[in-house]
Amino acid sequence: MRIFTKKKATQTVDLANYANKILSAEDYPLFDEAIKAGKMGALRAAYLMIWLACAESLKRRFRDAQKRDDTAGKIVGDIESKESGHKAVDKFLLTEANEYGFLSDSAHTILNHIYEMRCLYGHPYEEAPSHEEITYAASMIVEHVLSKPVKLRHGYGKQLLKSLLEERNFLDDQQTAVEAFAKDILPRLHGSIHGWLLDNYWKELEKIAGDSSMSVF
């Protein structure tokens, strides 16, 4: 007598609605792979691709920022050095993105947890993410990274203040040059640091107002 057992249905997940919120076309291909994996029921693969979309986007943000910031350029160099040495850069990316200002403290905590779960699901531990875990990872990564333009926060603001105050040739003191610089940099700064940046700049200017060696200001 043959006994037939009912085959367990493959669990699938639809992530397509999150893709509509992705800002850069460069971030879409990897996330699209996650969408395809989710539709096929390959939940571990979907989770890994979601994380890869996040990591690659963060790397691109540093490459974009290095065009106007040497600090970002150094981070890009460190990333490339680690990768050429076949070392994982995921944790490094999260830490640097938080310190530089791409990620808030709360976003860093959330994404770090997703990365830790990615490490679990990326190894043969016979563990697979649930439907809820995948949708959560997708929603958080889209919310905190993929849907955001490259906006610079306090990490860059501190470097900008240092350059303005200590590097005498950083910015020409002609009005047209200052206006052009402001027009270029303001759209790139996160709105939350505008007031902080101006307040700290004026405080530092007051300290050096009587210093004749800083008359360029």
Backbone torsions as a table, in degrees:
resi	resn	phi	psi	omega
1	MET	NA	125.4	-179.2
2	ARG	-88.9	135.8	179.6
3	ILE	-107.7	123.1	-179.9
4	PHE	-100.9	130.1	176.9
5	THR	-108.1	142.9	-179.8
6	LYS	-74.6	124.1	-179.8
7	LYS	-73.0	132.1	179.9
8	LYS	-66.3	130.2	-179.0
9	ALA	-65.7	139.7	178.2
10	THR	-71.3	128.6	179.4
11	GLN	-81.2	129.4	179.7
12	THR	-119.1	165.8	178.5
13	VAL	-143.8	137.0	-179.4
14	ASP	-104.3	114.4	-177.9
15	LEU	-108.0	6.4	-172.6
16	ALA	-59.0	-34.3	-176.9
17	ASN	-65.4	-27.0	179.0
18	TYR	-72.4	-28.8	-177.7
19	ALA	-63.7	-27.2	-179.0
20	ASN	-65.1	-18.5	-177.5
21	LYS	-95.6	-3.9	-178.9
22	ILE	-70.9	128.6	-172.4
23	LEU	-82.3	-45.4	-175.2
24	SER	-98.8	135.6	177.9
25	ALA	-61.9	-27.7	179.7
26	GLU	-66.6	-24.9	-178.7
27	ASP	-86.0	-10.1	-172.9
28	TYR	-75.3	-42.9	-173.1
29	PRO	-54.5	-46.3	-179.3
30	LEU	-66.9	-39.3	178.4
31	PHE	-66.8	-33.2	177.2
32	ASP	-63.6	-34.7	175.8
33	GLU	-64.5	-36.6	176.8
34	ALA	-65.2	-39.9	177.9
35	ILE	-60.2	-46.7	-179.0
36	LYS	-63.4	-42.8	179.8
37	ALA	-63.9	-40.2	179.3
38	GLY	-63.2	-40.2	179.5
39	LYS	-66.8	-28.6	179.7
40	MET	-86.0	-7.0	-178.4
41	GLY	85.1	9.8	177.5
42	ALA	-86.8	77.1	-169.7
43	LEU	-69.2	-36.9	177.8
44	ARG	-64.8	-43.1	178.8
45	ALA	-63.0	-39.5	179.2
46	ALA	-62.0	-43.3	-179.5
47	TYR	-62.8	-43.9	-179.6
48	LEU	-63.4	-41.0	-178.7
49	MET	-69.7	-34.0	175.5
50	ILE	-60.6	-45.4	179.6
51	TRP	-65.6	-42.0	179.4
52	LEU	-60.2	-37.6	177.7
53	ALA	-61.0	-38.6	178.5
54	CYS	-67.3	-50.4	-176.9
55	ALA	-61.9	-44.2	-179.4
56	GLU	-66.8	-34.7	178.2
57	SER	-66.3	-41.7	178.4
58	LEU	-62.7	-40.0	177.6
59	LYS	-62.1	-42.6	179.7
60	ARG	-63.3	-34.2	180.0
61	ARG	-65.8	-39.6	176.8
62	PHE	-67.4	-38.4	178.6
63	ARG	-64.9	-36.0	177.8
64	ASP	-69.5	-42.8	-177.9
65	ALA	-68.0	-28.6	-177.4
66	GLN	-66.0	-15.8	178.6
67	LYS	-64.1	-23.4	-178.7
68	ARG	-131.3	7.2	-177.3
69	ASP	-146.6	117.7	-179.0
70	ASP	-65.3	-29.5	179.0
71	THR	-62.7	-43.9	176.9
72	ALA	-64.1	-36.0	178.2
73	GLY	-62.6	-38.5	177.7
74	LYS	-65.4	-39.8	178.7
75	ILE	-64.1	-42.2	176.8
76	VAL	-59.9	-41.9	178.0
77	GLY	-62.1	-40.9	178.4
78	ASP	-65.2	-39.7	178.3
79	ILE	-62.0	-48.1	-178.8
80	GLU	-63.9	-36.7	178.6
81	SER	-65.0	-43.8	179.2
82	LYS	-65.1	-41.9	-178.9
83	GLU	-67.3	-37.9	178.4
84	SER	-67.5	-24.1	176.1
85	GLY	-91.6	10.3	178.4
86	HIS	59.5	38.5	177.5
87	LYS	-105.2	145.0	178.3
88	ALA	-67.8	140.5	-177.8
89	VAL	-117.1	0.5	-173.7
90	ASP	-57.4	-52.3	-178.8
91	LYS	-63.6	-41.1	178.4
92	PHE	-60.9	-43.1	178.9
93	LEU	-59.2	-45.7	-179.3
94	LEU	-63.4	-44.8	-179.5
95	THR	-62.4	-47.9	-178.3
96	GLU	-67.4	-37.3	179.0
97	ALA	-64.3	-35.0	177.4
98	ASN	-71.4	-47.1	-178.4
99	GLU	-67.6	-35.1	-178.8
100	TYR	-75.6	-31.1	177.5
101	GLY	117.4	3.6	176.3
102	PHE	-69.9	-31.6	-178.1
103	LEU	-121.1	136.2	172.7
104	SER	-73.1	169.1	179.3
105	ASP	-61.3	-41.9	-178.8
106	SER	-67.3	-40.1	178.1
107	ALA	-64.4	-38.7	178.8
108	HIS	-61.5	-43.4	179.6
109	THR	-61.7	-44.8	-179.6
110	ILE	-64.0	-48.4	-177.0
111	LEU	-70.1	-30.9	177.2
112	ASN	-64.9	-38.1	177.0
113	HIS	-65.4	-41.9	178.3
114	ILE	-62.4	-39.6	177.6
115	TYR	-63.1	-42.3	179.0
116	GLU	-62.0	-39.0	177.4
117	MET	-70.2	-33.8	175.2
118	ARG	-60.8	-38.6	177.7
119	CYS	-64.1	-37.3	178.7
120	LEU	-66.8	-48.7	-176.0
121	TYR	-76.5	-14.5	179.4
122	GLY	-87.8	1.0	179.6
123	HIS	-121.3	157.6	-175.2
124	PRO	-76.4	64.2	179.0
125	TYR	-100.2	7.9	-177.4
126	GLU	57.7	33.3	176.8
127	GLU	-114.1	137.1	178.4
128	ALA	-132.2	145.7	179.6
129	PRO	-72.0	151.1	175.9
130	SER	-83.5	169.5	176.1
131	HIS	-55.8	-43.5	-177.7
132	GLU	-66.3	-38.6	-180.0
133	GLU	-65.6	-38.7	-179.8
134	ILE	-68.8	-45.0	180.0
135	THR	-65.6	-34.8	177.5
136	TYR	-65.3	-47.2	179.6
137	ALA	-59.8	-44.7	-179.8
138	ALA	-63.0	-45.3	-177.3
139	SER	-65.7	-40.1	-178.7
140	MET	-70.6	-40.7	-179.5
141	ILE	-69.6	-37.8	175.7
142	VAL	-67.6	-43.8	-177.7
143	GLU	-63.2	-45.5	-172.2
144	HIS	-92.9	-15.9	-177.4
145	VAL	-130.5	-65.0	-167.8
146	LEU	-67.9	-24.0	179.7
147	SER	-93.1	-1.4	-175.0
148	LYS	-100.4	138.0	170.8
149	PRO	-72.0	167.1	179.0
150	VAL	-75.1	94.5	178.7
151	LYS	-110.3	128.2	-176.3
152	LEU	-90.0	138.7	-176.2
153	ARG	-113.4	-147.1	-172.1
154	HIS	-62.9	-32.5	179.7
155	GLY	-58.7	-47.6	178.2
156	TYR	-71.6	-37.1	179.7
157	GLY	-57.7	-41.1	178.8
158	LYS	-64.0	-41.4	178.7
159	GLN	-67.3	-36.6	179.0
160	LEU	-65.2	-44.3	177.5
161	LEU	-60.4	-43.7	179.8
162	LYS	-60.3	-43.7	-179.9
163	SER	-66.3	-44.2	-179.0
164	LEU	-63.9	-36.5	-174.1
165	LEU	-90.8	-26.4	-173.2
166	GLU	-112.3	-22.8	-179.1
167	GLU	-103.3	101.9	-171.0
168	ARG	-64.8	-22.3	-179.9
169	ASN	-102.4	11.0	-177.2
170	PHE	-64.5	-39.9	-176.6
171	LEU	-141.8	127.9	176.7
172	ASP	-61.9	140.7	-177.3
173	ASP	-86.7	10.9	174.7
174	GLN	-74.7	141.8	-176.2
175	GLN	-57.0	-42.5	-178.3
176	THR	-63.0	-38.4	179.7
177	ALA	-67.8	-41.5	179.8
178	VAL	-65.1	-43.6	-179.9
179	GLU	-64.7	-40.0	179.1
180	ALA	-65.4	-39.9	178.8
181	PHE	-63.9	-46.7	-179.7
182	ALA	-62.3	-40.9	-180.0
183	LYS	-63.4	-34.3	-179.5
184	ASP	-78.0	-40.9	-169.8
185	ILE	-87.6	-33.4	-175.3
186	LEU	-58.1	-43.9	179.0
187	PRO	-64.2	-18.1	-178.0
188	ARG	-89.7	-12.4	-179.0
189	LEU	-90.8	140.7	175.0
190	HIS	-67.2	136.7	-176.6
191	GLY	-55.6	-27.3	-176.7
192	SER	-68.2	-16.0	-177.8
193	ILE	-105.9	-0.7	-178.7
194	HIS	-57.3	-53.6	-179.5
195	GLY	-63.8	-42.9	179.3
196	TRP	-59.9	-43.0	-178.2
197	LEU	-64.2	-46.6	-179.5
198	LEU	-65.5	-43.3	179.9
199	ASP	-59.4	-46.7	-178.3
200	ASN	-70.1	-33.6	178.5
201	TYR	-65.2	-45.8	-179.8
202	TRP	-65.6	-38.3	178.4
203	LYS	-60.5	-43.7	-179.8
204	GLU	-70.4	-35.4	177.6
205	LEU	-64.5	-38.2	178.8
206	GLU	-62.8	-34.1	-179.3
207	LYS	-67.0	-31.6	-175.1
208	ILE	-106.8	8.2	-175.6
209	ALA	-58.6	-34.2	-177.8
210	GLY	-94.9	6.4	-178.5
211	ASP	-89.2	109.4	-177.0
212	SER	-64.2	-25.0	-179.9
213	SER	-71.0	-14.3	-179.9
214	MET	-108.3	26.8	-174.7
215	SER	-62.3	-16.3	177.4
216	VAL	-58.7	-24.8	179.4
217	PHE	-83.0	NA	NA
